[in-house]
């Protein structure tokens, strides 16, 4: 009997009212590293 495999991909989009850029370029990379660290810790 064949197995069924399922994958779920979740995409998070950060947007603000009127599409104003509120993530400053000087701390943007650090913010992305922080978010990546949180996601990696949530994985089993």
Long-range contacts (C-beta under 8 A, 24 or more apart in sequence): none
